[in-house]
C-alpha cells in the first residue's frame, strides 16, 4: 500500500482517492475537474490567440424611427 501523507493532503494509491481536509473527491471527480480546467484554459488560449473580444460579437447601430 503506497501512502503519501502531508497534513492536509493524502493520496492512497490502493484506493485511488484524493482526500482533502474537509472534502472527499473520488478519482473520477478529480479526473473530470482536471479535464474541464484543461478545456477552459484551451478555449481561453484560442480566444486570446484569435484576438477576439466581446466587442467583436456586439454591434450597436442607430435606428431611424422617422422613416416609418
Rosetta constraint file for C-alpha pairs under 8 A:
AtomPair CA 1 CA 12 HARMONIC 7.41 0.50
AtomPair CA 1 CA 13 HARMONIC 6.72 0.50
AtomPair CA 1 CA 14 HARMONIC 5.95 0.50
AtomPair CA 2 CA 12 HARMONIC 5.97 0.50
AtomPair CA 2 CA 13 HARMONIC 5.30 0.50
AtomPair CA 2 CA 14 HARMONIC 6.83 0.50
AtomPair CA 3 CA 10 HARMONIC 7.45 0.50
AtomPair CA 3 CA 11 HARMONIC 6.13 0.50
AtomPair CA 3 CA 12 HARMONIC 4.87 0.50
AtomPair CA 3 CA 13 HARMONIC 6.55 0.50
AtomPair CA 4 CA 10 HARMONIC 5.73 0.50
AtomPair CA 4 CA 11 HARMONIC 5.44 0.50
AtomPair CA 4 CA 12 HARMONIC 6.63 0.50
AtomPair CA 5 CA 9 HARMONIC 6.40 0.50
AtomPair CA 5 CA 10 HARMONIC 4.67 0.50
AtomPair CA 5 CA 11 HARMONIC 6.82 0.50
AtomPair CA 6 CA 10 HARMONIC 6.18 0.50
AtomPair CA 8 CA 20 HARMONIC 5.97 0.50
AtomPair CA 8 CA 21 HARMONIC 5.19 0.50
AtomPair CA 9 CA 18 HARMONIC 7.63 0.50
AtomPair CA 9 CA 19 HARMONIC 6.16 0.50
AtomPair CA 9 CA 20 HARMONIC 5.18 0.50
AtomPair CA 9 CA 21 HARMONIC 6.74 0.50
AtomPair CA 10 CA 18 HARMONIC 6.33 0.50
AtomPair CA 10 CA 19 HARMONIC 5.60 0.50
AtomPair CA 10 CA 20 HARMONIC 6.95 0.50
AtomPair CA 11 CA 16 HARMONIC 7.38 0.50
AtomPair CA 11 CA 17 HARMONIC 6.40 0.50
AtomPair CA 11 CA 18 HARMONIC 5.16 0.50
AtomPair CA 11 CA 19 HARMONIC 6.69 0.50
AtomPair CA 12 CA 16 HARMONIC 6.10 0.50
AtomPair CA 12 CA 17 HARMONIC 6.32 0.50
AtomPair CA 12 CA 18 HARMONIC 7.24 0.50
AtomPair CA 13 CA 17 HARMONIC 7.58 0.50
AtomPair CA 16 CA 26 HARMONIC 7.33 0.50
AtomPair CA 16 CA 27 HARMONIC 5.76 0.50
AtomPair CA 17 CA 24 HARMONIC 7.91 0.50
AtomPair CA 17 CA 25 HARMONIC 6.64 0.50
AtomPair CA 17 CA 26 HARMONIC 5.16 0.50
AtomPair CA 17 CA 27 HARMONIC 5.43 0.50
AtomPair CA 18 CA 24 HARMONIC 7.00 0.50
AtomPair CA 18 CA 25 HARMONIC 5.94 0.50
AtomPair CA 18 CA 26 HARMONIC 6.51 0.50
AtomPair CA 18 CA 27 HARMONIC 6.73 0.50
AtomPair CA 18 CA 30 HARMONIC 7.92 0.50
AtomPair CA 19 CA 23 HARMONIC 6.63 0.50
AtomPair CA 19 CA 24 HARMONIC 5.10 0.50
AtomPair CA 19 CA 25 HARMONIC 6.29 0.50
AtomPair CA 20 CA 24 HARMONIC 6.22 0.50
AtomPair CA 20 CA 25 HARMONIC 7.83 0.50
AtomPair CA 25 CA 29 HARMONIC 5.98 0.50
AtomPair CA 25 CA 30 HARMONIC 6.39 0.50
AtomPair CA 26 CA 30 HARMONIC 6.39 0.50
AtomPair CA 27 CA 31 HARMONIC 6.04 0.50
AtomPair CA 28 CA 32 HARMONIC 6.24 0.50
AtomPair CA 29 CA 33 HARMONIC 6.16 0.50
AtomPair CA 30 CA 34 HARMONIC 6.13 0.50
AtomPair CA 31 CA 35 HARMONIC 6.14 0.50
AtomPair CA 32 CA 36 HARMONIC 6.09 0.50
AtomPair CA 33 CA 37 HARMONIC 6.20 0.50
AtomPair CA 34 CA 38 HARMONIC 6.18 0.50
AtomPair CA 35 CA 39 HARMONIC 6.21 0.50
AtomPair CA 36 CA 40 HARMONIC 6.13 0.50
AtomPair CA 37 CA 41 HARMONIC 6.14 0.50
AtomPair CA 38 CA 42 HARMONIC 6.12 0.50
AtomPair CA 39 CA 43 HARMONIC 6.23 0.50
AtomPair CA 40 CA 44 HARMONIC 6.14 0.50
AtomPair CA 41 CA 45 HARMONIC 6.08 0.50
AtomPair CA 42 CA 46 HARMONIC 6.23 0.50
AtomPair CA 43 CA 47 HARMONIC 6.22 0.50
AtomPair CA 44 CA 48 HARMONIC 6.21 0.50
AtomPair CA 45 CA 49 HARMONIC 6.08 0.50
AtomPair CA 46 CA 50 HARMONIC 6.11 0.50
AtomPair CA 47 CA 51 HARMONIC 6.13 0.50
AtomPair CA 47 CA 52 HARMONIC 5.52 0.50
AtomPair CA 47 CA 53 HARMONIC 7.86 0.50
AtomPair CA 48 CA 52 HARMONIC 6.47 0.50
AtomPair CA 52 CA 56 HARMONIC 6.35 0.50
AtomPair CA 53 CA 57 HARMONIC 7.56 0.50
AtomPair CA 54 CA 58 HARMONIC 6.66 0.50
AtomPair CA 55 CA 59 HARMONIC 7.47 0.50
